[in-house]
């Protein structure tokens, strides 16, 4: 998802000084372990932001604007990779199911998935630009936008991983 990478780069570039990325104490394991333990959709949603929060707490300067942006960006990268893999896997399954349903008049699941995802991306980006705008150009705008991108990307990932919503 190139727009997400561009948005993240722009937010981080706008931050001057602060904590160098190599000084952040970040691990995807906090989120991965939480997800493995979560049996229910709500428990899995509670895992969103766990690695970024641990990074902020464990890193010197983790609660500076730049530290927060760096930690949020690192977890956002985790969820973005997972989102792309989930979308790819689900699309493969939907195409297979579409092939099995060929000739029945059933709507294409793969086409519906593609349309949904293509509509979701600009919605996410606009929602998070709005979250940033709430800061009126202040330094908190970057972390606000990244936190929004992280939250919405993670929620979409979980929705794609369990399209039936835990039913």
Backbone as JSON, one array per atom type, in Angstrom:
{
  "sequence": "XXXXXXXXXXXXXXXXXXXXXXXXXXXXXXXXXXXXXXXXXXXXXXXXXXXXXXXXXXXXXXXXXXXXXXXXXXXXXXXXXXXXXXXXXXXXXXXXXXXXXXXXXXXXXXXXXXXXXXXXXXXXXXXXXXXXXXXXXXXXXXXXXXXXXXXXXXXXXXXXXXXXXXX",
  "N": [[0.84, -1.17, 0.0], [1.18, 1.73, -1.13], [0.28, 4.46, -0.62], [0.1, 4.5, 2.2], [2.74, 4.09, 3.07], [3.88, 6.41, 2.07], [2.49, 8.36, 3.51], [3.32, 7.77, 6.13], [6.08, 8.23, 5.89], [6.03, 10.97, 5.36], [4.99, 12.01, 7.75], [6.99, 11.29, 9.58], [9.18, 12.62, 8.47], [8.46, 15.23, 8.89], [8.97, 15.6, 11.52], [11.35, 17.05, 13.54], [14.62, 16.56, 14.84], [14.96, 14.78, 18.02], [14.38, 11.32, 18.82], [16.55, 9.01, 17.44], [15.71, 6.49, 15.03], [17.06, 4.06, 15.33], [17.49, 3.96, 18.03], [15.14, 3.3, 19.23], [13.35, 1.02, 21.2], [11.87, -1.49, 20.08], [9.59, -4.15, 19.43], [7.84, -6.52, 17.49], [6.85, -8.65, 18.8], [5.36, -8.21, 21.14], [2.79, -7.51, 20.25], [2.25, -9.73, 18.59], [2.27, -11.88, 20.44], [0.16, -11.15, 22.08], [-1.96, -11.31, 20.24], [-1.93, -14.06, 19.7], [-2.82, -15.06, 22.13], [-5.36, -14.08, 22.26], [-8.61, -15.11, 22.13], [-11.06, -14.25, 21.24], [-12.71, -11.88, 19.04], [-12.85, -9.25, 20.26], [-10.85, -9.42, 22.19], [-8.63, -9.68, 20.57], [-8.66, -7.2, 19.3], [-7.87, -5.62, 21.38], [-5.18, -5.87, 21.31], [-4.11, -4.07, 19.6], [-1.78, -1.59, 19.17], [-0.17, -2.4, 21.26], [2.58, -3.12, 20.95], [3.65, -0.66, 20.1], [3.08, 0.94, 22.32], [4.64, -0.36, 24.29], [7.14, 0.14, 23.2], [7.27, 2.94, 23.41], [7.27, 3.18, 26.18], [9.61, 1.77, 26.89], [11.73, 2.92, 25.51], [14.27, 5.39, 25.68], [13.21, 8.68, 25.63], [10.9, 7.95, 24.4], [8.37, 8.97, 24.71], [8.46, 11.41, 23.54], [7.48, 13.59, 20.86], [8.68, 12.74, 18.46], [9.64, 10.24, 19.25], [7.21, 8.91, 19.87], [6.03, 8.99, 17.3], [7.85, 7.42, 15.87], [7.66, 4.89, 17.19], [4.92, 4.3, 16.82], [4.89, 4.2, 14.04], [6.5, 1.97, 13.54], [4.95, -0.15, 14.58], [2.74, 0.19, 12.95], [3.84, -0.54, 10.49], [4.09, -3.3, 10.94], [1.36, -4.08, 11.1], [0.54, -3.29, 8.55], [2.0, -4.99, 6.85], [0.87, -7.39, 7.66], [-1.81, -6.91, 6.98], [-1.65, -6.78, 4.15], [-0.84, -9.43, 3.59], [-3.04, -10.82, 4.62], [-5.13, -9.85, 3.03], [-4.3, -10.78, 0.51], [-4.41, -13.59, 0.96], [-7.14, -13.93, 1.59], [-8.3, -13.01, -0.78], [-7.43, -14.97, -2.56], [-8.84, -17.19, -1.53], [-11.47, -16.28, -1.93], [-11.59, -16.07, -4.72], [-11.32, -18.74, -5.39], [-13.68, -19.76, -4.24], [-15.5, -18.32, -5.77], [-15.09, -19.52, -8.24], [-16.07, -22.06, -7.73], [-18.73, -21.46, -7.44], [-19.5, -20.66, -9.9], [-21.76, -19.89, -12.5], [-24.04, -19.98, -10.96], [-25.23, -17.61, -10.5], [-24.59, -16.2, -8.28], [-23.22, -13.34, -6.61], [-19.91, -12.07, -7.24], [-17.51, -12.78, -4.9], [-14.82, -12.1, -4.79], [-14.68, -9.8, -6.4], [-16.27, -8.1, -4.86], [-14.76, -7.96, -2.52], [-12.42, -6.7, -3.46], [-13.5, -4.21, -4.3], [-14.44, -3.26, -1.84], [-12.04, -3.01, -0.37], [-10.64, -1.16, -1.93], [-12.26, 1.06, -1.58], [-12.03, 1.41, 1.15], [-9.37, 2.23, 1.65], [-8.96, 5.05, 0.8], [-10.86, 6.11, 2.57], [-9.77, 5.5, 5.1], [-7.37, 6.98, 4.94], [-8.34, 9.62, 4.66], [-9.79, 9.87, 7.05], [-7.72, 9.75, 8.9], [-6.18, 11.93, 8.18], [-7.91, 13.87, 9.0], [-7.84, 13.42, 11.76], [-5.25, 14.3, 12.26], [-5.54, 16.99, 11.56], [-6.93, 17.99, 13.7], [-5.08, 18.9, 15.45], [-4.28, 21.33, 14.59], [-1.93, 22.0, 13.17], [-0.02, 21.64, 15.06], [2.62, 19.87, 16.88], [1.65, 17.46, 17.81], [0.1, 16.42, 15.84], [1.31, 14.64, 14.01], [1.86, 12.16, 15.5], [-0.86, 11.72, 16.13], [-2.04, 11.26, 13.62], [-0.56, 8.99, 12.8], [-1.25, 7.21, 14.86], [-3.96, 6.9, 14.33], [-3.83, 5.79, 11.71], [-2.56, 3.39, 12.38], [-4.48, 2.21, 14.13], [-6.78, 1.98, 12.44], [-5.76, 0.46, 10.31], [-5.0, -1.88, 11.61], [-7.5, -2.74, 12.61], [-8.82, -3.24, 10.18], [-7.22, -5.28, 9.21], [-7.73, -7.32, 11.09], [-10.42, -7.69, 10.53], [-10.28, -8.7, 7.93], [-8.9, -11.04, 8.42], [-10.76, -12.49, 9.79], [-13.4, -12.69, 8.31], [-16.04, -13.38, 8.89], [-16.5, -12.31, 11.31], [-16.03, -13.61, 13.74], [-18.08, -15.38, 13.97]],
  "CA": [[0.0, 0.0, 0.0], [2.09, 2.85, -1.25], [-0.15, 5.68, 0.06], [0.39, 4.4, 3.61], [4.17, 4.31, 3.23], [4.13, 7.83, 1.82], [1.95, 9.12, 4.64], [4.19, 7.53, 7.26], [7.33, 8.94, 5.64], [5.78, 12.4, 5.49], [4.83, 12.32, 9.17], [8.29, 11.18, 10.23], [10.05, 13.67, 7.94], [8.03, 16.5, 9.46], [9.48, 15.67, 12.88], [12.76, 17.45, 13.57], [15.32, 16.16, 16.05], [14.3, 13.7, 18.74], [14.96, 10.0, 19.03], [16.86, 8.28, 16.2], [14.96, 5.24, 14.92], [17.84, 2.92, 15.84], [17.47, 3.98, 19.49], [13.84, 2.85, 19.73], [13.31, -0.37, 21.65], [10.61, -1.96, 19.53], [9.48, -5.55, 19.01], [6.51, -6.97, 17.09], [6.47, -9.78, 19.66], [4.32, -7.81, 22.09], [1.51, -7.61, 19.55], [2.07, -11.11, 18.13], [1.92, -12.7, 21.61], [-1.2, -10.75, 22.48], [-2.89, -11.88, 19.26], [-1.98, -15.52, 19.89], [-3.58, -15.33, 23.34], [-6.73, -13.59, 22.12], [-9.52, -16.09, 21.56], [-12.25, -13.61, 20.72], [-12.4, -10.66, 18.3], [-12.58, -8.1, 21.12], [-9.54, -9.62, 22.82], [-7.63, -9.41, 19.55], [-8.63, -5.75, 19.08], [-7.13, -5.03, 22.5], [-3.75, -6.0, 21.02], [-3.71, -2.97, 18.72], [-0.99, -0.58, 19.86], [0.59, -2.97, 22.37], [4.02, -3.0, 20.68], [3.99, 0.76, 20.07], [3.08, 1.42, 23.71], [5.84, -0.9, 24.95], [8.27, 0.88, 22.63], [7.3, 4.27, 24.02], [7.64, 3.03, 27.59], [10.95, 1.2, 27.05], [12.74, 3.71, 24.81], [14.56, 6.73, 26.17], [12.6, 9.65, 24.73], [9.8, 7.3, 23.7], [7.15, 9.76, 24.79], [8.58, 12.66, 22.79], [6.71, 13.53, 19.61], [9.41, 11.91, 17.5], [9.64, 8.86, 19.77], [5.87, 8.35, 19.65], [5.85, 8.78, 15.86], [8.68, 6.27, 15.48], [7.09, 3.65, 17.74], [3.66, 4.06, 16.12], [5.21, 3.84, 12.66], [7.02, 0.6, 13.52], [3.83, -1.09, 14.7], [1.94, 0.35, 11.73], [4.48, -1.39, 9.47], [3.71, -4.68, 11.27], [-0.04, -4.29, 10.7], [0.43, -3.13, 7.1], [2.46, -6.26, 6.27], [-0.14, -8.4, 7.97], [-2.98, -6.57, 6.17], [-1.4, -7.2, 2.77], [-0.87, -10.89, 3.54], [-4.43, -11.25, 4.86], [-5.9, -9.52, 1.83], [-3.86, -11.72, -0.53], [-4.94, -14.91, 1.29], [-8.59, -13.9, 1.47], [-8.62, -12.89, -2.21], [-7.21, -16.3, -3.12], [-9.98, -18.02, -1.13], [-12.7, -15.79, -2.58], [-11.53, -16.46, -6.14], [-11.59, -20.18, -5.42], [-15.11, -19.92, -3.98], [-16.21, -17.82, -6.95], [-14.99, -20.54, -9.29], [-16.98, -23.14, -7.36], [-20.1, -20.96, -7.56], [-19.71, -20.19, -11.28], [-23.0, -20.32, -13.14], [-25.18, -19.99, -10.03], [-25.78, -16.27, -10.4], [-24.14, -15.57, -7.04], [-22.28, -12.24, -6.86], [-18.5, -12.4, -7.05], [-16.92, -12.39, -3.62], [-13.53, -11.47, -5.06], [-14.94, -8.43, -6.86], [-16.79, -7.34, -3.71], [-13.62, -7.73, -1.63], [-11.57, -5.69, -4.1], [-14.21, -2.93, -4.23], [-14.45, -2.84, -0.43], [-10.69, -2.59, 0.03], [-10.33, 0.07, -2.66], [-13.03, 2.15, -0.95], [-11.56, 1.58, 2.52], [-8.08, 2.92, 1.71], [-9.1, 6.51, 0.9], [-11.6, 6.44, 3.8], [-8.79, 5.48, 6.19], [-6.45, 8.1, 4.79], [-9.06, 10.87, 4.95], [-10.09, 9.87, 8.48], [-6.51, 10.02, 9.66], [-5.82, 13.32, 7.91], [-8.79, 14.65, 9.87], [-7.29, 13.3, 13.12], [-4.09, 15.19, 12.3], [-6.01, 18.37, 11.47], [-7.42, 18.41, 15.01], [-3.95, 19.48, 16.16], [-4.06, 22.67, 14.07], [-0.54, 22.21, 12.75], [0.87, 21.38, 16.19], [3.48, 18.69, 16.77], [0.9, 16.24, 18.13], [-0.61, 15.96, 14.65], [1.98, 13.47, 13.44], [1.46, 10.96, 16.24], [-2.31, 11.5, 16.03], [-2.29, 10.63, 12.32], [-0.01, 7.64, 12.81], [-2.08, 6.39, 15.74], [-5.19, 6.62, 13.57], [-3.48, 4.83, 10.66], [-2.3, 2.13, 13.07], [-5.75, 1.67, 14.61], [-7.66, 1.6, 11.34], [-5.13, -0.63, 9.55], [-5.09, -3.09, 12.43], [-8.9, -3.19, 12.61], [-9.11, -3.81, 8.86], [-6.5, -6.55, 9.16], [-8.49, -8.3, 11.88], [-11.66, -7.96, 9.79], [-9.94, -9.57, 6.8], [-8.5, -12.35, 8.95], [-11.96, -13.17, 10.26], [-14.48, -11.97, 7.64], [-17.34, -13.69, 9.48], [-16.61, -11.59, 12.57], [-16.0, -14.52, 14.87], [-19.28, -16.23, 14.01]],
  "C": [[0.88, 1.23, 0.0], [1.59, 4.12, -0.57], [0.17, 5.65, 1.56], [1.86, 4.66, 3.87], [4.51, 5.78, 3.04], [3.65, 8.69, 2.98], [2.85, 8.98, 5.87], [5.5, 8.29, 7.1], [7.15, 10.44, 5.82], [5.66, 12.82, 6.94], [6.18, 12.3, 9.87], [9.24, 12.27, 9.75], [9.71, 15.03, 8.55], [8.55, 16.69, 10.89], [10.97, 16.01, 12.85], [13.38, 17.01, 14.88], [14.69, 14.96, 16.7], [15.09, 12.42, 18.79], [15.28, 9.34, 17.7], [16.17, 6.92, 16.2], [15.73, 4.06, 15.5], [17.87, 2.87, 17.36], [16.13, 3.53, 20.07], [13.9, 1.37, 20.07], [11.95, -0.94, 21.28], [10.71, -3.44, 19.19], [8.03, -5.85, 18.64], [5.97, -8.04, 18.03], [5.38, -9.42, 20.66], [2.93, -7.98, 21.47], [1.24, -9.04, 19.13], [1.65, -12.02, 19.28], [0.51, -12.41, 22.08], [-2.23, -11.37, 21.54], [-3.04, -13.38, 19.42], [-2.83, -15.88, 21.09], [-5.05, -14.96, 23.21], [-7.63, -14.58, 21.41], [-10.7, -15.45, 20.85], [-11.87, -12.32, 19.99], [-12.09, -9.45, 19.18], [-11.24, -8.21, 21.82], [-8.43, -9.32, 21.83], [-7.53, -7.91, 19.27], [-7.85, -5.05, 20.19], [-5.63, -5.1, 22.29], [-3.22, -4.84, 20.17], [-2.99, -1.91, 19.56], [-0.11, -1.11, 20.97], [2.1, -2.81, 22.15], [4.46, -1.54, 20.67], [4.05, 1.32, 21.49], [4.3, 0.92, 24.47], [7.08, -0.16, 24.48], [8.39, 2.25, 23.28], [7.76, 4.19, 25.48], [9.09, 2.62, 27.77], [12.06, 2.04, 26.43], [13.0, 5.03, 25.5], [14.0, 7.74, 25.17], [11.41, 9.09, 23.97], [8.51, 8.09, 23.74], [7.32, 11.17, 24.24], [7.75, 12.5, 21.52], [7.38, 12.6, 18.61], [9.45, 10.46, 17.96], [8.29, 8.19, 19.55], [5.66, 8.05, 18.18], [6.64, 7.56, 15.39], [8.08, 4.96, 15.94], [5.77, 3.31, 17.04], [3.91, 3.59, 14.69], [5.71, 2.39, 12.57], [5.89, -0.42, 13.67], [2.9, -0.99, 13.49], [2.52, -0.51, 10.61], [4.11, -2.86, 9.68], [2.3, -4.97, 10.75], [-0.22, -4.17, 9.19], [0.9, -4.41, 6.39], [1.41, -7.35, 6.47], [-1.42, -8.18, 7.15], [-2.79, -7.07, 4.73], [-1.42, -8.72, 2.63], [-2.29, -11.42, 3.72], [-5.3, -11.0, 3.64], [-5.57, -10.52, 0.71], [-4.47, -13.11, -0.29], [-6.46, -14.97, 1.12], [-9.01, -13.8, 0.0], [-8.46, -14.25, -2.89], [-8.39, -17.22, -2.79], [-11.26, -17.59, -1.83], [-12.72, -16.14, -4.06], [-11.84, -17.95, -6.3], [-13.09, -20.44, -5.21], [-15.94, -19.42, -5.15], [-16.21, -18.86, -8.06], [-15.94, -21.7, -9.0], [-18.44, -22.75, -7.55], [-20.44, -20.5, -8.98], [-21.01, -20.77, -11.84], [-24.21, -20.32, -12.23], [-25.86, -18.63, -9.94], [-25.39, -15.54, -9.12], [-23.17, -14.43, -7.37], [-20.85, -12.68, -6.57], [-17.99, -11.88, -5.71], [-15.61, -11.65, -3.83], [-13.73, -10.03, -5.52], [-15.43, -7.55, -5.71], [-15.66, -7.01, -2.74], [-12.73, -6.63, -2.19], [-12.22, -4.3, -4.0], [-14.21, -2.39, -2.8], [-13.09, -2.3, -0.03], [-10.3, -1.29, -0.66], [-11.08, 1.27, -2.09], [-12.5, 2.44, 0.45], [-10.28, 2.42, 2.58], [-8.23, 4.44, 1.74], [-9.92, 6.95, 2.12], [-10.64, 6.5, 4.98], [-7.89, 6.7, 6.13], [-7.11, 9.43, 5.11], [-9.39, 10.97, 6.44], [-8.87, 10.27, 9.29], [-5.95, 11.41, 9.38], [-6.66, 14.25, 8.78], [-8.28, 14.6, 11.32], [-6.08, 14.22, 13.28], [-4.53, 16.65, 12.34], [-6.51, 18.89, 12.82], [-6.33, 19.09, 15.83], [-3.57, 20.85, 15.61], [-2.64, 22.97, 13.66], [0.45, 21.99, 13.87], [1.61, 20.06, 16.04], [2.76, 17.39, 17.11], [0.16, 15.67, 16.93], [0.0, 14.71, 14.04], [1.64, 12.19, 14.18], [-0.04, 10.68, 16.18], [-2.64, 10.8, 14.71], [-1.77, 9.2, 12.28], [-0.81, 6.7, 13.71], [-3.38, 5.98, 15.06], [-4.91, 5.58, 12.48], [-3.24, 3.44, 11.25], [-3.61, 1.47, 13.47], [-6.61, 1.15, 13.46], [-7.08, 0.45, 10.51], [-5.22, -1.93, 10.32], [-6.52, -3.63, 12.45], [-9.28, -3.82, 11.28], [-8.42, -5.17, 8.7], [-7.29, -7.62, 9.89], [-9.8, -8.66, 11.17], [-11.4, -8.89, 8.6], [-9.53, -10.97, 7.26], [-9.69, -13.17, 9.41], [-13.18, -12.49, 9.64], [-15.88, -12.27, 8.19], [-17.53, -13.02, 10.84], [-16.68, -12.47, 13.79], [-17.21, -15.41, 14.97], [-18.99, -17.61, 13.5]]
}
